[in-house]
Amino acid sequence: MNVTYLVFFVIILIGTLVITHWAAERSRTTHQFYVVSGSLSGFQNGLAIAGDYISAASFLGITGLIAFYGYDGFLYATGFLISYVILLLWVAEPVQRLGTYSIADVVTERFPRRGIRLMVAISGILISVLYMIPQLVASGLLIRLLLGVDYTASVWVIGILMTLYVVFGGMVATSWVQIIKTVLLMGGTLLVVLILISWVNWDWSKLMVEAKNQSPHGEAFFYPGHLFEHSIEKISLTLSLILGTSGLPHILLRFLTVKNAKEARVSAMSATWVIGLFYLMALVLGVGTIAIVGWDRLVGADPSGNLAALLLAEVVGGDFLVAFVMAVAFATIIAVVTGLVFAATSAFAYDIYHHIWKRQQASEKQQLTVARSVAVVIGLISIILSIGMEGVNVAFLVSMTFAIAASSIFPLLMLTFYWKRFNHVGAYSTLLTGFLMSLLFISMGSEGLGLISLSNPAILSIPSGFLGGIIGTWLSKHKQCTEDKTYMLRVHFGEREVPPHD
């Protein structure tokens, strides 16, 4: 066990626990617990969104993918970034205007049916748990390297911590852990980039030449065709990354923590700038890793590529820089998994327990008790599922989750917001078709049964989600809600009333 690594680990651990203790005093009501009383500014929320979004797959997985595959690896980063344009233009403001504590609120504002609320809540819980798995996989690798404990114990350490943050701190702790994580991440990544460039005397062309020399792809390193055999695979992956963000519950929930649509817009714009800068730096880190660390050492240390950024830090900065980068990665994982646990927890406690089971008769104390109990259960389930995923590249696992979100929640929101004829039968069929078809195509793909050549099924499953909603609407004889016109006006122009701050 390296003492320097341990010191940085303890500092991050103590810092996040202090934040949780502080947040626990400010999470005594449901409005505080679920949405921080809507008190975050647009810029603060933008930092928190970036903290929620830039995951272990971005910091660890994508750096490795760029080092291994060059151009094709950077497709992940490009898709992640462009997704925020979609979110900003079509999704962020309607969600803020129509939601209160959950994404199901947004849909049931138009279709006030318990079945729809239940389906949206269950979809959100499943997507959150699926997305949590790659974060915990990365955390297990990181803590094993940091403290010298085995992978299983490492996953348990992170899992217990993330559960504690949600149980005691709610959205208050989640938000501030994410904000601080973003500051640390951007600062730490910039530091490694500057040291890397200085390593080659600020000559970027030299770094590119060395990357081509070290890579087995040679001159073709900066051209497509190494990770994906067919262009259809690239299109499918890009679609899932671009559209999947707008279907991730833990990202959408962040727009409920600001007081109005203007602040929601500022949140999305701030997050886009931060995320864009990060992925530019990730590109430099990926190219620098293959150039300086070298192919043989990179593959020998970790064939999945998840430790590429740490190997680079070790070469250019020694133990101290590795410890700092590890601390940043640890904070990154904590912030993302905490947001995911919270999204799943709030969906169950607020939508399923309060609205469906108790028919809106649950007291605030009962809701908070259930939410904290559910956080423990979800944490345990995620830990158990993550233990067997040690050798899988976390970026691939994330792309699968994005495909599911892009095929179910995203079509549901778009049709609900922008199609006047859409009805509740269409809403049911959108969710069912998108979710089931994405799972079917994933199981049939190259990473499953191998019946189809696609490893990412988004190009098939996303149209299925939209088509299911359209067909369901056309075939049903149910009339549209009488308040559809009012709903559409609220989507585009109206403001929801925010309860006063507690």
N, C-alpha and C positions, 0 to 999 in steps of 0.2 A: 504494500500500500504506500503510495507516494504522499508524503506529508503535505506538499504544496497542493495537490489535488484535493486532499481532505479538507484543507483550510477553506478553499473556494467553495466546496460543497456545503460546508457548515455555514458559511456566510449567507449563501443563497437560501438555505433552509431556514435559518433564524429570521432573515428578512421577510420571507413569505409568511412565516408563522406570526410575526409581529403585525403584518398587514391584516391577517385573518383575525387576530385578537381585536384589533382596532375596528374592523368591519363588523364583528359580532355585536358590538354595541349599537350599530347602525342598521341592523337587520332584524328588527323586532316586529315589523309589520309586513304584510304580504307585498305592499307597494314598494317597500324598501328592499325586501328579499328578492323579488322578481325583477325589478327594473330600476333599482337605485333611486326610486322616487322620480325618475325622469330628469335627474339633476345634472347629468354630464353635459359639458359643452360639446359642440360639434367636433372641435379639434381633439379634445380628450377622447371622445368616442372613436374618432378616426384612428388614434394610436391604439386604442383597445381592440378595434377591428383588425388592425394589422397584427397585433399580438395574438389575436384569436386565429388568424388566417395563416400566418407564416409558421408553418408547423415543422416538426422534425423532418418530415419528408422534404421540405424546402431547404432547410439548413444542412441536413446530412445527406439525404437521398439524392437530391438534384445535383449537388456538387459532385457526387460520385458518378452520376449518370453522364454529366458533361465530360468528366475526365475519361470515362470509358468510351462514350459514343459520340462526343463532339456535338455536331449540329442537332442530331436527333434528341440528345439529352436536354438541350436547351428548349425544345418544343414544350416541355412541361412548364418551364418558367414563363414562356410566352403565353400559354393558355391561361395560367393562373392570373397573369396581369390583365389581359384583355377582358377577363370575366368581370372585372370591376366596372368596366364601361357599361356592360349590360345591366349590372346591378344598379348603377347610378341612373341610367336613363329610364329604366322601366319598372324597377322593383322597389327601391329603397323608400321613396316617398309614399306610395300606396300602403306599404306595410306599416309605416309609422302612423299614417292617418287613421288606419282601420284597426290596428291591433292594440291590445291592452297589455296582456301578459304573455301571449303565446301566438304562434303562427296559426293555430286553429281558429283563434279569434278573427283573423283576417278573412278566412274563407267563410266561417259561419256568420259573419256580418251580412253576407249575401244569402247564404243558404243555412238558416238557423235550424239545423237538424243534428240530433245527438249522434247519429251514425256517422255523419261526415266529420264531426269533431273527433270521434273515436278513431276513425281511420287516419286522419291527419296526425293525431297524437302518436299512434302506434308507428306510423311511417317515420316520424321524427325521432322516436326512440331508437328504432332499428338503425337508421342512418347514423345517428350519433354514436351508437355502440360500435358499428362497423368502422367508423372513422377513428374511434378511440384505439382500436387494435394496433394500427401501424405506429401510433404515437407511443404506446406502451412497449412495442417491439424495440423502437429506437431507444427508449429509456432504459430497457434492460441491457442493451449493448453498451450504452454510455456508463451506467453505474457499475457494470462489471469491469469496464476499463478503468473507471475512476477509483473504485474502492476495492477491487479485487475479489468481489463476491460473485457467486454464480448468477446466470441469467435469470433463473426463476426467482431468486431472492430479490434481485434488482427490480423486477416487475412488481413484486409485492411492495417494495419500498415506495415506488412512485404511485402505485394504486392507492395505498393507504393515505399518502399525503394529499392527493387530489381529492379524495373523499372528505378528508378533514376540512379542506378549504371551502367546499360547497356546504357541508353540514353546518359549519359555524359561521361562515362569512357571507353566503349567498352571492348575489350578483355584485354586491359592493366589493367583496374580496376578489371575486373573479375579475372585475373590471380593473382594479388597481394593480393586481398581479400582472395582467396583460399589458397595461400601460408601461409599467416599470420594465417588463420583459422587452417591450419594443425598443425602449431607450437603450437597454443593455445590448440587445441584438444588433441594432444599427451601429452603435459605437464599437462593439467588438468586431463586427464584420469589416467595418471601415479600417480598423487598426490592422487586421490581418492583410487586407488588400494593400495598404500603404507599405507594410513591411515586405510583402511579396514583390511589389513593383520596385522598391528600393533594392531588393535582392538582385535584380537584373539591371541595376543602374538606371531605372526609369525608362527603359527601352522596351516598349510593348511589343515591337516587332521581333525582338530577340526571344521573348517569351513564346510568341506564336510559332516561331521556327523550331524552338526546342520542343514544343508540344507535338508538332508534326513528326519530329525525329523520334520521340519517345513512344508515340502511339503506334500500335501495330497497323493502324489504318493509313499511316503515312500522310501523303498529300491529301488524301480523301477525308482526313479528320474533320475538316470544316465544311464537308458536303454531306447531304442526307444519304441514308441507305444502310446505316450500321445497326440501328436498333429495330427498325421496321423493314420488313421485306417488301411490303406493298404500300403504295401511296394511300390506299383506302384505310390502312391502319393508322396512318398519321392523321387523316381527316377525322377518323372516329375518336381518337384520343383528344384532338384539339376541341372537338365539339363537346366532349364530356367535361373538359376542364373549363371551357368558356361558359357553358350553360349550367354546370353543376354547382358553381358557387351560389347562384341565386336560388338553389334548392336546399342549401345546408342550414338546418335549424339554428345552430349556434351562431352563425353569421347574421341571419335574419333577425334574431332576437336582439341583437345589439342596436338596431334602429328603434327599439322601443325604450331605450334608456335616455333618449333626448326628448326635449319638450315639444318640438314642432317639426314640420317637414323641412323648413329651412336648415335647421341643425342636422337633420338626417342627410340632406344634400351635402352639407359641409363635411359630415362624417365620411361619406363615400369618397369625396374628392381628396380629403386628407389621407385616407387609407390608400387610395390609388397612388399618390405620390410616394408615400413611404414604401409601399410594396414594389413599385417600379424601380426605385433606387436600390432596394435590396436585391432584386433579381439581376440588375446590372452588375452588382458586386459579386453575386453568385456565379455569374458567367466568368468573371475574372478568376475567382477561386477555382472553378472547375478546370479552366485552361492551365492555371498555375500548378494545380496538383499533378496533372500528367507531365508537365514540363519539368518540375523540380523534384517531385517524389519519384517519378518513373513508373513505368508499367509493371515491371516485375514485383517491385515492393508493394505497390498498390493492390495487385491481385493476390499476392501472397498474404498480406495482412487481413484482407477482407474482400472476398470475391463478390459480395453483394454491393460494395461501394458505399456502405453507410458510414464508414469511418474516414472517408477521404479528407474531409476538412480538418480532422484532428491530426492526421498524418502530415498534412501540409504545415499545420501550426507547429508540429514537433520539429520539422526540418528547418523552418525559417526563424523560429523563436524559442525553441527549447521547452523545458518543463513549465516555465511560468506562463508562456503563451498558450500552451496546451491546456493548462489548468483554467485559464481565463476563458478559452473557447468552450471548454467543457461546462463551465459554469453558465455561460450564455445558452448553450444547448440544453442544459438542465432546466433553466428558467423558461426556455421556449417550450419544452415538453410540458412543464407544469402548467403554463398559461393555457395551452391548447386543450389538454385533457380536462382541466378544470372547467373550461367553457363547454366542453362536450358533455361532461357529467351534469352540469347545470341545465343544459338544454333538455336532456333526457329526463332529469328530475322534475323540472317545471312542467313538462308535457304530461307526466303522470299525475303529479299532485294537483295541478290546476285544471287540466282538461278532463282527465279520466276520473280522478277522485272528487274534486269539487263540483264540476259541471255535470258529469254523467252519473256517478255513483250517489253523491249526496244531493244532486239536483240543485246546486248553488246554495245549499243550506249549511255547508261546512263553515265553522268559525275560522278566524285567522289563526288561532292557536292550533286548531286541528290541521289546517293546511300546512302550517310550518312543521308540525310534528311528522306528518306523512312525508313531506318533501325531504326532510332530513333522513328519515328511515329508508326511503326509496334510493337516496344517494348512496347509501351503504350497499344496498342490493345491486345497483347498477355497477358500482365500483367492483364488487366481487365478480360479477358476471364478466366484465371486461378483462379483468386480470386473468381469469381462468382461460378465456378464449385466446389471450395473447401469448400464453406460455408456450404453445406449440408452433409459433410463427417465427422462430429465431432466425432462420436462414433466408427469409424473403425480403426483397428490397422494399423499403417502406413506401417509396414513391409509386410503385405498382399497386400496392394495396390502396393507396389514396385514390388513384385513378379509377379503381373499381367502385369505390364509394361515390365518387363524383358522377360516374355513369348512372348509378341508381338514383341519386338526387336529381340529376338532369332529366331523367325519364319519368319521374313521379311528381315531386313537389314543384319543380319549375313549370311543367306544362299546366298543372293545376292552378298556380298563381296567374300565369299569363292568360289563360282562358277565363278565369274568374274576373280579372281586372279589365280585360279588353274585348270580350265577346258578349254582346248583349243577349244573344239567344242561348247562351250556355245555361244549363239548368243543373239541378242537384243530381239527377241521374248521370249526366255527363261528368260531374265531379267524382262520383263513385267510380265510374268506369275509367276515368283518367288515372286515378291513383292505382287501382287494381291492375290495369293493363300495363302501365309504366313500370310498376314495381315487379310484377311477376315476369314480364318479358325480359327485363334487364337481368334478373336472377337466372332465367332460363338460358339466355344467350351467354352469360358468363360461365355457367356450368357446361355449356356445349362448346365453348371456345378453346383456344389452344392451351390455356392454363387449366382447363377442366378435362372434359371427355375427349376433346380434340375433334369433334364432329364438324366444326367450322374453323377456318384459319384465323379468325379475328381473336386477339387477346383482349381487346377492349370493344364492347358491343354497342357503344353509344350511337353509332350511325344507324343501327337497326332499332334499338330500344327507345331512343328519344322520339322518332316519328311514331312509334307504337303508342307512346303515352298520349301524344296529341290526337292521333287517329282514334284511339279508344274514347277520348272525350267527345270528339266530333260525332262519331257513330252513336255513342250513347245518347247524346243530345237529340240527334235527328230521329232515332228510333223511338224515343220516349214520347208519350202524349201528354206529359205533365206540362202545365203552363209555367212560364217564368214567374219569379217572385214579383209581386205587385210593386215592390220598392226597388226594382232593378235600375230604373232611371235615376233615382236618388243615390243609389250605390255608385253608379258610374260617375255622377257629379262629385261625390266625395272622393273617389279614386283620383280624379284629376284636379279638383279645386278645393275640396273641403278640408277642414282641420278637425281632428278629434280633440275633445276636451281632455286635458291632463289634470288629474287630481292634484290639489296643492301639495307642496313638499311637506313631508312629515317633520 
